[in-house]
Protein backbone atom coordinates (compact mmCIF):
# COMPACT_ATOMS: atom_id res chain seq x y z
CA UNK A 1 0.00 0.00 0.00
CA UNK A 2 1.41 3.41 -0.88
CA UNK A 3 2.14 6.12 1.68
CA UNK A 4 -0.67 8.26 0.23
CA UNK A 5 -3.19 5.41 0.57
CA UNK A 6 -2.11 4.75 4.16
CA UNK A 7 -2.43 8.46 4.96
CA UNK A 8 -5.92 8.63 3.42
CA UNK A 9 -7.04 5.50 5.28
CA UNK A 10 -5.72 6.90 8.56
CA UNK A 11 -7.52 10.21 7.95
CA UNK A 12 -10.77 8.41 7.20
CA UNK A 13 -10.53 6.34 10.38
CA UNK A 14 -9.74 9.40 12.46
CA UNK A 15 -12.69 11.31 10.99
CA UNK A 16 -15.08 8.44 11.82
CA UNK A 17 -13.86 7.87 15.37
CA UNK A 18 -15.78 10.69 17.07
CA UNK A 19 -19.46 11.45 17.60
CA UNK A 20 -18.73 15.15 17.38
CA UNK A 21 -16.69 17.06 14.83
CA UNK A 22 -15.16 20.39 15.67
CA UNK A 23 -15.38 23.54 13.63
CA UNK A 24 -12.42 25.89 13.30
CA UNK A 25 -13.57 27.99 16.30
CA UNK A 26 -13.54 24.95 18.60
CA UNK A 27 -17.31 24.52 18.91
CA UNK A 28 -19.04 21.25 18.03
CA UNK A 29 -20.70 21.30 14.63
CA UNK A 30 -22.36 17.86 14.65
CA UNK A 31 -23.70 15.42 17.23
CA UNK A 32 -24.47 11.83 16.24
CA UNK A 33 -27.46 9.89 17.59
CA UNK A 34 -27.67 6.18 16.81
CA UNK A 35 -31.11 4.71 16.30
CA UNK A 36 -30.77 1.05 17.19
CA UNK A 37 -32.71 -1.66 18.98
CA UNK A 38 -35.71 0.72 19.04
CA UNK A 39 -33.83 3.33 21.12
CA UNK A 40 -32.09 6.66 20.57
CA UNK A 41 -28.45 6.50 21.73
CA UNK A 42 -27.72 8.73 23.49
CA UNK A 43 -31.28 9.43 24.63
CA UNK A 44 -30.39 13.00 25.62
CA UNK A 45 -27.79 15.16 23.90
CA UNK A 46 -26.54 18.57 25.04
CA UNK A 47 -25.25 20.74 22.23
CA UNK A 48 -24.24 24.30 21.45
CA UNK A 49 -26.48 26.52 19.37
CA UNK A 50 -25.85 25.99 15.65
CA UNK A 51 -25.04 22.29 16.03
CA UNK A 52 -26.44 19.70 13.64
CA UNK A 53 -27.87 16.50 15.15
CA UNK A 54 -27.46 13.51 12.81
CA UNK A 55 -29.68 10.47 13.41
CA UNK A 56 -28.48 7.21 11.79
CA UNK A 57 -30.68 4.13 11.65
CA UNK A 58 -29.09 0.89 12.80
CA UNK A 59 -32.32 -1.11 12.57
CA UNK A 60 -33.82 -2.76 9.51
CA UNK A 61 -37.16 -1.07 10.16
CA UNK A 62 -38.13 2.52 9.32
CA UNK A 63 -37.91 5.09 12.14
CA UNK A 64 -39.08 8.71 12.15
CA UNK A 65 -37.59 11.04 14.80
CA UNK A 66 -40.10 13.88 15.16
CA UNK A 67 -40.11 16.89 17.46
CA UNK A 68 -42.67 16.95 20.26
CA UNK A 69 -44.47 14.05 21.88
CA UNK A 70 -47.09 11.52 20.79
CA UNK A 71 -50.28 13.49 20.21
CA UNK A 72 -48.41 16.81 20.50
CA UNK A 73 -46.09 17.11 17.48
CA UNK A 74 -44.20 20.40 17.17
CA UNK A 75 -43.24 21.67 13.70
CA UNK A 76 -39.48 21.81 14.32
CA UNK A 77 -38.17 18.63 12.67
CA UNK A 78 -39.40 15.36 11.18
CA UNK A 79 -36.75 12.96 9.89
CA UNK A 80 -37.52 9.76 7.96
CA UNK A 81 -34.95 6.98 8.36
CA UNK A 82 -35.86 4.36 5.76
CA UNK A 83 -33.95 1.28 6.92
CA UNK A 84 -30.39 0.36 7.88
CA UNK A 85 -27.79 3.14 7.53
CA UNK A 86 -30.36 5.77 6.52
CA UNK A 87 -29.62 9.11 8.14
CA UNK A 88 -31.13 12.54 8.50
CA UNK A 89 -30.35 15.67 10.43
CA UNK A 90 -31.58 18.95 11.84
CA UNK A 91 -29.55 22.00 12.90
CA UNK A 92 -30.62 23.56 16.20
CA UNK A 93 -30.09 27.32 16.29
CA UNK A 94 -32.21 28.37 19.28
CA UNK A 95 -31.39 27.50 22.91
CA UNK A 96 -33.95 25.33 24.67
CA UNK A 97 -35.03 21.77 25.33
CA UNK A 98 -36.45 19.84 22.38
CA UNK A 99 -38.18 16.56 23.21
CA UNK A 100 -38.72 14.13 20.34
CA UNK A 101 -40.02 10.65 19.63
CA UNK A 102 -40.34 8.12 16.83
CA UNK A 103 -43.71 8.61 15.13
CA UNK A 104 -43.78 4.93 14.19
CA UNK A 105 -42.69 3.56 17.59
CA UNK A 106 -43.94 6.06 20.17
CA UNK A 107 -42.13 4.44 23.12
CA UNK A 108 -38.87 5.68 21.56
CA UNK A 109 -38.12 9.11 23.02
CA UNK A 110 -35.20 11.51 23.23
CA UNK A 111 -34.28 15.09 24.05
CA UNK A 112 -31.98 17.64 22.49
CA UNK A 113 -30.84 20.35 24.91
CA UNK A 114 -29.39 23.41 23.17
CA UNK A 115 -27.21 25.75 25.25
C-alpha positions, 0 to 999 in steps of 0.5 A: 500500500502506498504512503498516500493510501495509508495516509488517506485510510488513517484520515478516514478512520480518524474522521469516523472515530468521534461522535462530534466534529469540531469547527475551526472555532472549537465549537461542536458542529455535529452530534451523532445519535444512533437509532438502534434496537428501538432506542435513541443512543444517546437518549439526551444530547446537550449541544451548542447553538448551531449544532447539527444532530445527525440520526443514523438508523441501525435497525432494519425497520423505518424510524421517524424522529419527530419533534414533540411528543405523541399526540403533541407534534411540534413543527421543528423537525421530522426525519424519515430513516428508511432502513439500515444506515439511513440518516437525517439531520436537523440543525438547532439554532435556538437554545432550549429543550427539544423533546422528540419521539419516533412517530412509528414507535412512540415508546422511543423518546429523546431530548436535544438540549441546546445551550 
